[in-house]
Amino acid sequence: QADGRYRTQSLMPDHEYQIVAASRDYVPKTVPRVKLPEGGLSELTVILRRRPKPPETGKPAPPFSVTTLDGTPLSRDGLRGRFVLLHFWAPNAAVNGLADLPNLKVVADQFGKDARFTMISLCLVDDPEVAVRIIKVSGLSWGNVILRDHGLDPIAIDYHPFPTPKSFLIGPDGRLLAKDLNGIQTEKFVTEALGRH
């Protein structure tokens, strides 16, 4: 409507909807969700921020704050002093989106118990149940996070991991050591980085 309100009769009652506002240059800070009863009303404010440039190696990694499926909160600042591997993936019909799984398992087997290292897989998915099923079947034993807002989640916007799968290695000082890794590259960069320290 002219006053900024949006009226529709096509929303299903008691169904969750994402409210997205974005442009080429601006992205949402968060993506609000709304679930209304029949005839219900809601007021939402969507705050936009300038779309960030992709991160650069050697510069501070974009800050992040996530919670794993087992309820563990993780953040860039909280993990300072460790090497952090962020692995972004998305389920697809062909290989469940886990084409990097063999290399990730090698990294987990080699460094999973190393106190200097943390590995986090971030699944970009609309349906969390799909992700949970794939994670269980695939045996992803490290930290797993579900990003329900897909490409509009703040961490996905800041790291720009498209097309997935992509991995990013952050050093103990919080600087980005490597980006856009996949396959054997991920294993190689992690092994070299931890081997030097």
Wavefront OBJ file of the C-alpha trace (Angstrom):
o trace
v 0.000 0.000 0.000
v 1.076 3.656 -0.310
v 1.980 3.879 3.392
v 4.423 0.938 3.140
v 2.056 -1.725 4.406
v 1.619 -4.943 2.443
v -1.777 -6.591 2.347
v -2.373 -10.024 0.870
v -5.027 -12.703 0.890
v -2.714 -15.366 -0.505
v -0.760 -16.260 2.649
v -1.722 -19.531 4.266
v -2.569 -19.213 7.959
v -0.121 -20.748 10.451
v 2.525 -21.209 7.754
v 5.989 -19.689 8.244
v 7.138 -17.157 5.644
v 10.493 -15.427 5.185
v 10.314 -11.706 4.504
v 13.131 -10.678 2.163
v 14.135 -7.240 0.946
v 17.375 -6.874 -1.007
v 18.915 -5.281 -4.057
v 22.154 -5.518 -6.010
v 23.908 -3.195 -3.551
v 22.059 -3.876 -0.290
v 21.299 -7.024 1.691
v 19.267 -7.665 4.853
v 20.999 -7.701 8.234
v 18.637 -10.528 9.188
v 15.755 -12.271 7.447
v 12.629 -12.058 9.614
v 10.068 -14.846 9.610
v 6.381 -14.517 10.228
v 3.627 -17.023 11.018
v 0.137 -15.585 11.297
v -3.233 -17.013 12.258
v -6.090 -16.499 9.842
v -6.920 -12.782 9.708
v -3.803 -11.947 11.726
v -1.631 -8.850 11.389
v 2.063 -8.320 11.979
v 4.465 -5.395 11.829
v 8.057 -6.029 10.753
v 11.077 -3.808 10.215
v 13.667 -4.963 7.687
v 17.094 -3.333 8.082
v 19.428 -3.383 5.086
v 23.208 -3.014 4.960
v 25.545 -2.399 2.061
v 26.525 -5.666 0.375
v 30.086 -6.480 1.497
v 32.874 -7.342 -0.923
v 34.133 -10.951 -0.837
v 36.766 -11.446 1.888
v 40.460 -11.166 1.001
v 43.224 -13.487 2.134
v 45.621 -11.844 4.567
v 42.869 -9.551 5.898
v 40.751 -10.134 9.032
v 38.111 -12.783 8.342
v 34.546 -11.495 8.562
v 33.148 -11.948 12.076
v 30.559 -14.673 12.572
v 28.462 -16.107 15.358
v 26.674 -19.439 14.893
v 25.233 -22.273 16.964
v 25.886 -25.899 16.056
v 23.185 -28.579 15.968
v 24.269 -29.763 19.423
v 23.768 -26.231 20.826
v 27.411 -25.115 20.958
v 27.863 -21.380 20.231
v 30.874 -20.597 18.025
v 32.250 -17.257 16.870
v 35.310 -15.925 15.099
v 36.430 -14.046 18.206
v 35.684 -16.966 20.532
v 37.861 -19.237 18.387
v 40.803 -16.824 18.237
v 44.041 -18.723 18.836
v 42.874 -21.663 16.708
v 42.827 -22.488 13.031
v 39.199 -22.535 11.887
v 37.929 -24.273 8.762
v 34.514 -23.061 7.598
v 32.976 -25.410 5.040
v 29.844 -24.212 3.213
v 27.655 -26.746 1.381
v 24.111 -27.145 0.121
v 22.114 -30.349 -0.457
v 21.425 -31.248 -4.063
v 19.892 -34.200 -5.827
v 23.141 -35.543 -7.285
v 25.462 -36.118 -4.315
v 23.703 -34.538 -1.330
v 25.983 -31.517 -1.756
v 28.862 -33.290 -0.027
v 31.286 -33.751 -2.897
v 34.086 -32.691 -0.516
v 33.201 -35.327 2.082
v 36.201 -37.659 1.526
v 38.653 -34.749 1.919
v 36.807 -33.345 4.929
v 36.914 -36.739 6.637
v 40.694 -36.910 6.068
v 41.037 -33.471 7.695
v 38.766 -34.495 10.593
v 40.644 -37.771 11.116
v 44.023 -36.027 11.049
v 43.254 -32.852 13.026
v 39.856 -33.345 14.688
v 41.412 -33.914 18.115
v 44.044 -31.180 17.689
v 43.312 -28.397 20.214
v 44.661 -25.865 17.699
v 41.941 -26.624 15.131
v 38.150 -26.315 14.778
v 36.122 -27.439 11.791
v 32.587 -26.185 11.090
v 30.275 -27.253 8.263
v 27.582 -24.728 7.361
v 24.623 -26.103 5.421
v 22.662 -23.664 3.270
v 19.211 -25.212 3.194
v 15.520 -24.291 3.204
v 14.402 -27.452 5.007
v 16.483 -28.198 8.138
v 15.158 -31.779 8.321
v 16.786 -32.556 4.965
v 20.137 -31.289 6.257
v 19.904 -33.193 9.549
v 19.141 -36.423 7.694
v 22.133 -35.989 5.340
v 24.464 -35.039 8.222
v 23.505 -38.181 10.174
v 23.744 -40.545 7.196
v 27.054 -39.044 6.031
v 28.699 -39.235 9.468
v 29.736 -35.588 9.779
v 31.257 -35.832 13.249
v 32.459 -32.223 13.566
v 30.476 -29.028 14.264
v 27.464 -28.619 11.966
v 25.349 -25.499 11.507
v 22.177 -25.064 9.459
v 21.772 -21.702 7.727
v 18.041 -21.524 6.977
v 18.268 -18.216 5.149
v 20.490 -19.824 2.514
v 22.386 -17.124 0.622
v 20.911 -14.335 2.765
v 22.305 -15.556 6.065
v 24.835 -12.945 7.332
v 27.757 -15.416 7.324
v 26.967 -16.486 3.746
v 26.723 -12.862 2.628
v 30.050 -12.010 4.281
v 31.995 -15.034 2.998
v 30.281 -15.366 -0.408
v 30.808 -19.159 -0.764
v 29.029 -19.536 -4.100
v 28.795 -21.864 -5.857
v 29.082 -24.353 -3.009
v 30.905 -26.350 -1.775
v 33.606 -23.929 -0.628
v 35.898 -23.830 2.396
v 37.676 -20.948 4.131
v 40.655 -21.303 6.474
v 41.080 -18.718 9.232
v 44.366 -18.420 11.129
v 44.815 -18.148 14.907
v 45.113 -14.352 14.577
v 41.671 -14.138 12.932
v 43.058 -13.453 9.454
v 41.848 -15.330 6.386
v 44.599 -17.730 5.255
v 42.797 -19.287 2.262
v 39.416 -19.021 0.573
v 37.292 -20.774 -2.048
v 38.913 -24.139 -1.283
v 37.387 -27.446 -2.297
v 38.409 -31.054 -2.708
v 42.066 -31.875 -2.168
v 42.886 -28.143 -1.803
v 41.143 -28.077 1.570
v 43.146 -31.017 2.885
v 46.401 -29.538 1.508
v 45.970 -26.038 2.979
v 44.927 -27.312 6.428
v 47.820 -29.793 6.549
v 50.345 -27.143 5.512
v 48.990 -24.502 7.896
v 49.000 -26.750 10.956
v 52.291 -28.330 9.955
v 54.007 -24.925 10.035
v 52.894 -24.251 13.615
l 1 2 3 4 5 6 7 8 9 10 11 12 13 14 15 16 17 18 19 20 21 22 23 24 25 26 27 28 29 30 31 32 33 34 35 36 37 38 39 40 41 42 43 44 45 46 47 48 49 50 51 52 53 54 55 56 57 58 59 60 61 62 63 64 65 66 67 68 69 70 71 72 73 74 75 76 77 78 79 80 81 82 83 84 85 86 87 88 89 90 91 92 93 94 95 96 97 98 99 100 101 102 103 104 105 106 107 108 109 110 111 112 113 114 115 116 117 118 119 120 121 122 123 124 125 126 127 128 129 130 131 132 133 134 135 136 137 138 139 140 141 142 143 144 145 146 147 148 149 150 151 152 153 154 155 156 157 158 159 160 161 162 163 164 165 166 167 168 169 170 171 172 173 174 175 176 177 178 179 180 181 182 183 184 185 186 187 188 189 190 191 192 193 194 195 196 197
